[in-house]
């Protein structure tokens, strides 16, 4: 005899669906598939990490000893600067040199679905079918830095999967875009003449942190002036202002310097510091891409020789530990303690002005400090 569940009362809400469950993940097997170059395993591992599914930290921990082979290059700049076109050209040039290339393209988050528009995958159609190129679009998911919270962890997966060049293309430029400099070994800033007044562009915080500058769409009016302004600004900062500005306007190609170094003016006089090059490109036509690849290679050599590469990666590890601790603390505070209930109980008082949000937050933190589960 078949038993049927009782019908709901008229007007009653339907029962809540059971929470989604995921099959057990065999971490060693997935790691082995990654090492063998399995694309389905790579896609699955990235999805597991990006969505924070059970076992994702165990997977990342198991891969940690395999990291450090890939060179990570951050590409940032204002919307419309041609970052995706330049990225596509870089991929083609790096593939021609025999490198396996991965692209992590961080797109704005949909306010409705939380997903990312796969615009970069569409724009990079010329390389999308190459088996040694992997393109992954990720949503920012509210991350103010223009990078998805799990971007660095996805780069770890790609590193462990054997890609030796990882390009991280961000949403757009701004003060908070400095996050890309903490995720990459080399940061490339792409500007265009029509971005506005060149001096205004220099106010962005990322201007002080980029390793290579590119004036893209350099065949347009104003490119020559913007390049010179950036050169002068960088020269003043390093104490060699106006050194590379010609007396007369010449051919743009002749004026675009390659990567170069100047001696530091403090500390050891024999020490060398990096003076970022300012290059001119027309990405749509492929002009200047060869010089850009050479500049990126020169910067990688300088990073190795100066010891800066090891230092940057140590800072990245420190950031990662802090991120993991903060993630677990936040999850514990709101999911396992009574903090959320305390906030709900005080909400009427805050709304009526009898208490402030800061007082409620202070009470929550104080109880946590005292070891209570709030």
C-alpha positions as CSV (number, residue, x, y, z in Angstrom):
1,X,0.0,0.0,0.0
2,X,1.5,3.3,-1.1
3,X,1.4,6.2,1.5
4,X,1.2,9.7,0.2
5,X,2.2,12.8,2.0
6,X,-0.8,14.8,3.3
7,X,-1.8,17.6,1.0
8,X,-1.0,21.1,2.3
9,X,-3.7,23.2,3.8
10,X,-5.2,25.7,1.4
11,X,-3.1,28.8,1.3
12,X,-0.3,27.2,3.2
13,X,3.3,27.6,1.9
14,X,4.9,24.6,0.2
15,X,7.6,22.8,2.2
16,X,11.1,24.1,1.9
17,X,13.3,22.0,-0.4
18,X,16.1,20.0,1.1
19,X,19.5,21.8,0.9
20,X,21.6,20.8,-2.0
21,X,24.2,18.2,-1.3
22,X,27.4,17.4,-3.2
23,X,29.1,14.1,-3.8
24,X,32.2,13.3,-1.8
25,X,35.3,14.7,-3.4
26,X,38.2,12.4,-3.7
27,X,40.9,15.0,-3.2
28,X,44.0,12.9,-4.2
29,X,42.2,11.6,-7.3
30,X,41.2,15.1,-8.4
31,X,44.8,16.4,-7.7
32,X,46.2,13.6,-9.8
33,X,43.8,14.4,-12.7
34,X,44.9,18.1,-12.5
35,X,48.5,17.1,-12.7
36,X,47.7,15.0,-15.8
37,X,46.3,18.0,-17.6
38,X,42.6,16.9,-17.5
39,X,40.5,19.9,-18.6
40,X,37.3,18.5,-17.0
41,X,39.2,18.1,-13.7
42,X,40.5,21.6,-13.9
43,X,37.0,23.0,-14.5
44,X,35.6,21.0,-11.6
45,X,38.4,22.0,-9.2
46,X,37.9,25.7,-10.1
47,X,34.1,25.5,-9.5
48,X,34.7,23.7,-6.2
49,X,37.1,26.5,-5.1
50,X,35.1,29.4,-6.5
51,X,31.9,28.3,-4.8
52,X,33.5,27.2,-1.5
53,X,32.2,23.7,-1.6
54,X,33.0,21.2,1.1
55,X,36.6,20.0,0.8
56,X,37.9,23.0,-1.2
57,X,40.5,24.0,1.4
58,X,41.7,20.4,1.7
59,X,42.2,20.4,-2.1
60,X,44.1,23.7,-2.0
61,X,46.3,22.5,0.9
62,X,47.2,19.4,-1.0
63,X,48.3,21.5,-4.0
64,X,50.4,24.0,-2.1
65,X,53.7,22.3,-2.5
66,X,53.2,22.3,-6.3
67,X,52.9,26.1,-6.6
68,X,55.3,28.7,-7.7
69,X,56.1,27.7,-11.2
70,X,53.6,30.0,-12.9
71,X,54.3,33.7,-13.5
72,X,51.2,35.8,-12.6
73,X,50.6,39.0,-14.5
74,X,47.9,41.4,-13.4
75,X,46.3,43.5,-16.2
76,X,44.2,46.5,-15.0
77,X,43.1,49.8,-16.4
78,X,39.9,51.9,-17.0
79,X,36.9,50.4,-18.8
80,X,37.3,50.8,-22.6
81,X,41.1,50.8,-22.5
82,X,41.3,47.7,-24.6
83,X,42.4,45.3,-21.8
84,X,40.7,42.3,-23.3
85,X,42.1,42.9,-26.8
86,X,45.6,43.4,-25.4
87,X,45.2,40.3,-23.3
88,X,44.3,38.3,-26.4
89,X,47.4,39.6,-28.2
90,X,49.5,38.7,-25.2
91,X,48.1,35.2,-25.2
92,X,49.0,34.8,-28.9
93,X,52.5,36.0,-28.3
94,X,53.1,33.8,-25.2
95,X,51.7,30.8,-27.0
96,X,54.1,31.5,-29.9
97,X,56.9,31.3,-27.4
98,X,55.7,27.9,-26.2
99,X,54.0,28.9,-23.0
100,X,50.8,27.4,-21.6
101,X,48.5,30.3,-20.8
102,X,45.6,30.8,-18.4
103,X,43.4,33.9,-18.3
104,X,41.3,34.8,-15.2
105,X,38.9,37.5,-16.4
106,X,37.1,39.1,-13.5
107,X,33.8,40.5,-14.7
108,X,31.2,42.6,-12.8
109,X,28.7,40.7,-10.8
110,X,25.1,40.4,-12.0
111,X,22.8,41.9,-9.3
112,X,20.2,39.2,-10.1
113,X,22.1,36.0,-10.5
114,X,25.5,36.7,-8.9
115,X,27.2,35.4,-12.0
116,X,29.6,37.0,-14.5
117,X,29.0,38.0,-18.1
118,X,31.3,35.9,-20.1
119,X,32.3,38.8,-22.3
120,X,36.0,38.1,-22.2
121,X,35.6,34.6,-23.5
122,X,33.6,36.0,-26.4
123,X,36.2,38.7,-27.1
124,X,39.0,36.2,-27.0
125,X,37.6,33.8,-29.6
126,X,40.8,33.6,-31.5
127,X,42.5,31.8,-28.6
128,X,39.6,30.2,-26.9
129,X,39.8,26.9,-28.7
130,X,43.6,26.4,-28.2
131,X,44.0,23.4,-25.9
132,X,46.9,25.1,-24.1
133,X,44.9,28.2,-23.3
134,X,42.3,28.2,-20.5
135,X,40.0,31.2,-20.0
136,X,37.9,31.5,-16.9
137,X,35.4,34.3,-16.2
138,X,34.7,35.1,-12.6
139,X,32.3,37.4,-10.9
140,X,33.5,40.1,-8.5
141,X,30.6,39.0,-6.1
142,X,30.8,42.4,-4.3
143,X,34.5,42.4,-3.9
144,X,35.5,46.1,-3.7
145,X,39.0,45.5,-5.0
146,X,37.7,44.5,-8.4
147,X,38.9,40.9,-7.8
148,X,36.7,38.1,-6.8
149,X,37.5,36.8,-3.3
150,X,38.6,33.4,-4.6
151,X,40.6,34.8,-7.5
152,X,44.0,34.1,-5.9
153,X,42.9,30.5,-5.0
154,X,41.7,29.9,-8.6
155,X,45.2,31.1,-9.7
156,X,46.7,28.4,-7.4
157,X,44.6,25.7,-9.2
158,X,45.9,26.9,-12.6
159,X,49.4,27.0,-11.3
160,X,49.2,23.4,-10.0
161,X,47.6,22.4,-13.4
162,X,50.8,23.3,-15.2
163,X,50.1,26.7,-16.7
164,X,53.2,28.8,-16.7
165,X,51.7,32.1,-17.5
166,X,48.5,33.3,-15.7
167,X,47.0,36.6,-16.8
168,X,44.6,38.2,-14.3
169,X,42.4,40.8,-16.0
170,X,40.4,43.0,-13.7
171,X,37.1,44.9,-14.0
172,X,38.4,48.5,-14.0
173,X,40.8,50.9,-12.3
174,X,40.3,52.7,-9.0
175,X,41.8,53.2,-5.6
176,X,40.6,49.7,-4.5
177,X,42.0,48.1,-7.6
178,X,45.4,47.9,-5.8
179,X,44.2,44.4,-4.9
180,X,45.6,43.1,-8.2
181,X,49.1,44.2,-7.2
182,X,48.8,41.8,-4.2
183,X,47.8,38.9,-6.4
184,X,50.3,39.2,-9.3
185,X,54.1,39.0,-9.7
186,X,53.9,41.8,-12.3
187,X,51.2,44.4,-12.7
188,X,50.4,46.0,-16.0
189,X,48.4,49.2,-16.2
190,X,46.7,50.0,-19.5
191,X,45.7,53.6,-20.3
192,X,44.3,55.3,-23.3
193,X,44.5,58.9,-24.5
194,X,40.8,59.5,-24.1
195,X,40.9,58.4,-20.4
196,X,40.9,62.1,-19.6
197,X,43.6,64.5,-18.5
198,X,46.9,62.6,-18.0
199,X,47.8,64.3,-14.8
200,X,44.3,63.4,-13.4
201,X,45.0,59.8,-14.3
202,X,48.2,59.9,-12.3
203,X,46.2,60.4,-9.1
204,X,44.9,56.8,-9.1
205,X,46.6,54.8,-6.4
206,X,47.5,52.0,-8.9
207,X,49.7,54.4,-10.7
208,X,52.2,54.1,-7.9
209,X,52.1,50.3,-7.8
210,X,52.2,49.2,-11.5
211,X,55.3,47.6,-12.9
212,X,54.7,48.3,-16.6
213,X,52.6,51.0,-18.2
214,X,51.0,50.8,-21.6
215,X,49.4,53.6,-23.5
216,X,47.0,51.6,-25.7
217,X,45.3,52.9,-28.9
218,X,48.5,54.9,-29.4
219,X,47.4,55.8,-32.9
220,X,44.9,58.2,-31.5
221,X,45.5,61.9,-30.8
222,X,47.0,62.6,-27.3
223,X,48.8,59.3,-26.9
224,X,52.2,61.0,-27.3
225,X,51.4,63.6,-24.6
226,X,50.0,61.0,-22.2
227,X,53.1,58.9,-22.6
228,X,55.4,61.8,-21.9
229,X,53.4,62.8,-18.8
230,X,53.6,59.4,-17.3
231,X,57.3,59.2,-18.1
232,X,57.9,62.5,-16.4
233,X,55.9,61.6,-13.3
234,X,57.8,58.3,-12.9
235,X,61.1,60.0,-13.5
236,X,60.4,62.7,-10.8
237,X,59.4,60.0,-8.4
238,X,62.7,58.2,-9.0
239,X,64.9,61.3,-9.2
240,X,65.5,61.3,-13.0
241,X,62.7,63.5,-14.2
242,X,62.7,64.7,-17.8
243,X,65.6,62.3,-18.6
244,X,63.7,60.5,-21.3
245,X,61.6,63.4,-22.7
246,X,62.9,64.4,-26.2
247,X,63.3,68.0,-27.2
248,X,60.9,67.7,-30.1
249,X,58.0,65.5,-30.8
250,X,59.2,62.5,-32.8
251,X,57.9,59.2,-34.0
252,X,55.9,57.5,-31.2
253,X,57.6,54.1,-31.9
254,X,61.1,55.7,-31.5
255,X,60.1,57.2,-28.2
256,X,58.7,54.1,-26.5
257,X,61.4,52.8,-24.2
258,X,62.0,49.2,-23.3
259,X,62.3,48.1,-19.7
260,X,65.2,49.8,-17.9
261,X,66.7,50.2,-14.5
262,X,68.1,53.1,-12.5
263,X,70.3,52.9,-9.4
264,X,68.6,53.4,-6.1
265,X,69.3,56.8,-4.4
266,X,69.1,55.5,-0.9
267,X,70.7,52.6,1.0
268,X,73.3,50.6,-0.9
269,X,74.5,52.7,-3.9
270,X,75.1,49.5,-5.8
271,X,71.5,48.4,-5.4
272,X,69.1,48.6,-8.3
273,X,65.4,49.5,-8.3
274,X,62.9,49.1,-11.1
275,X,61.9,52.1,-13.1
276,X,58.6,51.1,-14.9
277,X,58.7,51.4,-18.7
278,X,55.9,53.3,-20.5
279,X,55.1,51.5,-23.8
280,X,52.9,52.3,-26.7
281,X,50.6,49.7,-28.3
282,X,47.8,49.4,-30.8
283,X,46.4,46.1,-29.5
284,X,43.8,45.8,-32.3
285,X,46.6,45.7,-34.8
286,X,49.1,43.9,-32.7
287,X,51.5,46.8,-32.7
288,X,53.9,47.1,-29.7
289,X,53.0,43.7,-28.3
290,X,56.5,42.2,-28.9
291,X,58.0,45.1,-26.9
292,X,55.5,44.5,-24.1
293,X,56.4,40.8,-23.9
294,X,60.1,41.8,-23.7
295,X,59.3,44.3,-20.9
296,X,57.4,41.7,-18.9
297,X,60.4,39.3,-19.3
298,X,62.8,42.0,-18.2
299,X,60.7,42.6,-15.1
300,X,60.6,38.9,-14.3
301,X,64.4,38.8,-14.6
302,X,64.7,41.8,-12.2
303,X,62.3,40.2,-9.7
304,X,64.5,37.1,-9.6
305,X,67.8,38.9,-9.4
306,X,66.7,41.5,-6.8
307,X,65.0,39.0,-4.5
308,X,61.7,41.0,-4.9
309,X,59.9,37.9,-6.4
310,X,60.4,35.9,-3.2
311,X,59.4,38.9,-1.1
312,X,56.2,39.5,-3.1
313,X,55.2,35.8,-2.8
314,X,55.9,35.8,0.9
315,X,53.5,38.8,1.2
316,X,51.0,36.9,-0.8
317,X,51.2,33.9,1.6
318,X,50.7,36.2,4.5
319,X,47.7,37.7,2.9
320,X,46.3,34.3,2.2
321,X,46.7,33.2,5.8
322,X,44.9,36.3,7.0
323,X,42.1,35.8,4.4
324,X,41.5,32.2,5.5
325,X,41.4,33.1,9.2
326,X,39.0,36.0,8.5
327,X,36.8,33.7,6.4
328,X,36.5,31.1,9.2
329,X,36.0,33.7,11.9
330,X,33.2,35.4,9.9
331,X,31.6,32.0,9.2
332,X,31.8,31.0,12.9
333,X,30.5,34.4,14.1
334,X,27.3,34.4,12.0
335,X,26.6,30.7,11.5
336,X,27.6,29.1,14.8
337,X,27.4,31.8,17.4
338,X,24.3,33.7,18.6
339,X,25.6,37.0,17.1
340,X,22.8,37.1,14.5
341,X,20.1,36.6,17.1
342,X,21.6,39.4,19.3
343,X,21.5,41.8,16.3
344,X,17.8,40.9,15.6
345,X,16.9,41.4,19.3
346,X,18.5,44.9,19.3
347,X,17.2,45.9,15.9
348,X,14.1,47.7,17.2
349,X,16.2,49.7,19.6
350,X,18.7,50.7,16.8
351,X,15.8,51.6,14.5
352,X,14.2,53.8,17.2
353,X,17.5,55.6,17.9
354,X,17.8,54.2,21.5
355,X,21.1,52.4,20.5
356,X,23.5,52.8,17.6
357,X,24.9,50.1,15.3
358,X,28.3,50.7,16.8
359,X,27.1,49.9,20.4
360,X,25.5,46.6,19.2
361,X,28.7,45.7,17.3
362,X,30.8,46.5,20.4
363,X,28.6,44.3,22.5
364,X,29.0,41.4,20.1
365,X,32.8,41.8,19.9
366,X,33.1,42.1,23.7
367,X,31.2,38.9,24.3
368,X,33.3,37.1,21.7
369,X,36.5,38.4,23.5
370,X,35.1,37.1,26.8
371,X,34.9,33.6,25.2
372,X,31.1,33.6,25.1
373,X,29.2,32.2,22.2
374,X,27.2,35.4,22.2
